[in-house]
């Protein structure tokens, strides 16, 4: 992939994939987008609802590691245990990850480095509250018997990878969720919401991050 680190509107980085004409995060602000979609509307929402001591999260699209970094920070802040699985078929190189400024902005350079240096395809205790399991595979090839409380669905947009937003994909994800689990994503296109509903999800629209009108939180009710 032909990838290049770029600055976004809030001063944090994203990665541009020129071959596909997509970015890993919003040009309107990578950091504020991840916080809004995956932390505030995802793990923070569920923790406020459930107030449990441990959560299991599956992320589709490890990408820059920003969602993992913010979630690890949240686990420390709330003193909860998080088992974090993340799928990535095309990981950034060590050199590419070193260019990203999230660790500096959040004053979490050491944690961000640990997240990127963690070995693939084995569970790694990044810190006492956060276990990271990075899967170097595609979603199509990924299998598990685990049930997750939250799925962070951070795949490239349907215009770039429509095969990742089908009924079949969401049926697979639905089966990976525990009862009363949630799937959170930045994408709220009508075709995506309908695919989720066909797969069994109860779909709700939320206010999107800066630069995006809406996003989606989908539920597995039973």
N, C-alpha and C positions, 0 to 999 in steps of 0.2 A: 504494500500500500504506500502511496505517496502522501505522507502526513506532514503537517506543519503546525507548530504551536502558534496560537494567535491570542492577542489580548481582547477581552470582552469589556462591556460598558462599566462593570463594577470593579474593574482592575484585576480580575482573576483571569486565568488562562482557559482556553479551550483548544481543541485539536481539530484542524481542518483536514478532511480527507478529499483531496483534489479529484481522485479518480471517480468518486461517487457524488461529489458536490454536496457533502454533508459535514456538519461539525458534531463533535461529541457533546457539546453543551451549547446553550443559547448565547448568541452574540450579545444579547441584552444584559448578560451577567451570569456567568457559569455558577459562581458560588451561591448567589441568591436564588437561582433556579433550583439547584439541588436541595438547598435548605427548604424552600417552599414546597416542592413536590414530594420529596422522599423523607425528609425529617418531619416538618410541621404537619403535613397531611398524611404521613405514613407512620413511622415508629412513635413519634410523640403523640399522635392521635390515638393509636392503639394502646399505648401505655396509660394514657389518661383514662381510657375506657376500661381497661382490664386491670391495671395496677399489679402486674405480675412481676416476679423476680427474674424471669428468663424468657427470651424470645428467640425463635428460629426464623431467619430471614434468607430468602433466595433473591439474588440480583441477576437479572439478565442484562449483561453488558458491563463487565468490570471497568473497561475503558481507562479513564485517567486515575481511577481509584478515589475520586472525590467523594462519591456516595459512601464508600467504605470508611473513609477518614471521618466524615461527619457523623456516621453512625457509631464508630468507635468512640468518638468524643462524647456523644450522647450517652453511651453506656457508662462511661466514667462519671459524667455529670449526675446521672440518676442512680448510680451504683446498682446497675442491673447487669445480668449476664446475657450476652448476645452471641449466638452461634450463626455466623454469617457465611453463606455459600454464594459464590459468584461465578458466573459462566462467561468465558471470553475465548473466542476462537483465534483472535489475532492480537495478542498482548502488545502493549508498547514495549519498546526496547528500554534498557536501563538508561541509555543516553537520552531518550525522549522523555522519560519520566522525570529525570533530573532537571529538565528545563521548566517544569511546572511549578507555579508559585504558591500553591495552596498551603503547603506546610509553613511557609514564611508568613503568609497573611494571617493564618490561624495560630501562629506560634506553636506549631506542632510538627516541626521539621523532622524530629526523631521518629515520631509515630508514622508520618507519611513515608519515610524511608523504610521503616519496618514492614509496612503494608506492601510496598513494591518489592522488597527483598524476600518476602515470604515465599517459600517453595510452592510450586504448583502441584495440585492433585494429592495433597495431604493436608490434614488439619494442622494449623499453626496457632498456638496461643500468643497472639500479638501483645496482649497485656492481660492481667487477671480477669478483666470483665469482657474480653473480646477475643473469640476464637474465629480465625479466618480460614476458609477452605476455598481456594481458587481452583476452578476446574478449567483446564485448557482444552476446551471442546466446543462444539456447536450446541445450540439448544436442541436441534433435531437428534443429536447423538447422546444427549444427556439423559440418564435414567437415575432414579433414586427411589428408595422406599420411605424416605423421610417425608414428614408433613410440615409445612411451613406456616407460620403465623402471618407473614407478610411476603409478598413478591414485589420487588422493585422492578418494574418492567421498563428498562431504559435502552431498548433496542433502537437502532437507527429508524428514522421516520418511514412510514409506509411508502412514500414516493421513492425511497432508495432501496428498501428491502420489503416489498409487499408480502413475501412469503413468511415473514415473521409476525404477521397481523391477521392470520386466518382463523376461521372457526376451529380447525384442527389443532392449531397451536394453543388456542385458549382452552380447548377441552383438555389438553395435556396439562396446562397450568392449573386448571380448576381441580384436577385430581391430585395435584401436589399440595394444594392448600388444605390446612386443617379446617374443620367446621368453624364458622365465624371468622375465618381468615379474610384478609383483604389483599387485593392487587392494586397497586398505585402506578399511574403512568402520566406522563406529560401530554399524551396524545388523546384528543377528544373527537377525532373525525367520526362522522356518522357511520361509515362502513365499519370502523373499528368497534364502536359501541354495539352495533348490531351483531357483530361476530361474537363479542363477549356475551351478550344476552342469549344468543343461540347456544353457546357453550354452557349456559346455566347460571351465569353471574347476574346479580342485581347491580345495575350500573347507576352511579350517581355522578353528576357533573359538579365540579367545584371551580372557584375562581382560579385562573391560571397565574403563573409567575409573570413578572414584568415582560411585556412584549407578546404575551399569549393570553387570549381571552378566557379560555377554559382548559381544564384538565379533568382526569377521571379517577375516581375511587370506586372499585368494584368489589362486591362482597360474595363470598360463598356462605350462604345462610345456614346450610346444614351439611 
